């Protein structure tokens, strides 16, 4: 099984792909993917903070 890059790197990668995409549907896909990764980061941060309280 291959290791995935950290979520923040995946967000950056998706945003770069969105900027490079000519097709509006591809842009939309990459932007949505970046937003989903950001939500994962936020949820992970909240869970980490809940465990330290």
C-alpha positions as CSV (number, residue, x, y, z in Angstrom):
1,X,0.0,0.0,0.0
2,X,1.4,3.4,-1.0
3,X,1.6,6.2,1.5
4,X,-0.4,9.3,0.7
5,X,1.0,12.8,1.2
6,X,-0.3,14.9,4.2
7,X,-3.7,16.4,3.8
8,X,-2.3,19.9,3.5
9,X,-0.2,18.9,0.5
10,X,-3.2,17.2,-1.1
11,X,-5.1,20.5,-0.7
12,X,-2.4,22.4,-2.4
13,X,-2.1,19.8,-5.2
14,X,-5.9,19.9,-5.9
15,X,-5.8,23.7,-6.0
16,X,-2.9,23.6,-8.5
17,X,-4.8,21.1,-10.6
18,X,-7.9,23.4,-10.5
19,X,-5.8,26.3,-11.7
20,X,-4.3,24.3,-14.5
21,X,-7.6,22.8,-15.7
22,X,-9.3,24.2,-18.7
23,X,-12.5,22.2,-18.3
24,X,-15.0,23.9,-15.9
25,X,-16.1,20.5,-14.6
26,X,-12.5,19.5,-13.9
27,X,-11.9,22.8,-12.1
28,X,-15.1,22.2,-10.0
29,X,-13.9,18.7,-9.1
30,X,-10.5,19.8,-7.9
31,X,-11.9,22.8,-5.9
32,X,-14.5,20.5,-4.3
33,X,-11.7,18.0,-3.5
34,X,-9.6,20.7,-1.9
35,X,-12.6,21.8,0.2
36,X,-13.2,18.3,1.4
37,X,-9.5,17.8,2.4
38,X,-9.8,21.1,4.4
39,X,-12.9,19.7,6.2
40,X,-10.9,16.6,7.0
41,X,-8.1,18.7,8.4
42,X,-10.5,20.7,10.5
43,X,-12.3,17.6,11.8
44,X,-9.0,16.0,12.7
45,X,-7.9,19.2,14.5
46,X,-11.1,19.4,16.5
47,X,-10.9,15.7,17.5
48,X,-7.3,16.2,18.6
49,X,-8.3,19.2,20.7
50,X,-11.2,17.3,22.2
51,X,-8.8,14.6,23.4
52,X,-6.5,17.1,25.0
53,X,-9.2,18.9,27.0
